[in-house]
C-alpha cells in the first residue's frame, strides 16, 4: 500500500514536471520574437546615445 502511494506521488510529480516544461517551452516560443526585439533595443540605446553626444544633438 505504501509503495503504491509513493509510486502515485512520484508519477504525479513527473506529470507536473512534464506539464511545467511544456508550459515554459510554449511560453518561450511565443515570447521569443518580442524578447529578441527588446534585446536589440536595449543594446542599441547606448550606441544611439553616444552618437548623439558625439554629433552634438544633446543640448
Secondary structure, DSSP 4 states (H G I P E B T S, - for coil): -HHHHHHHHHHHHHHHHHHHHHHHHHHHHHHHHHHHHHHHHHHHHHHHHHHHHHHT---
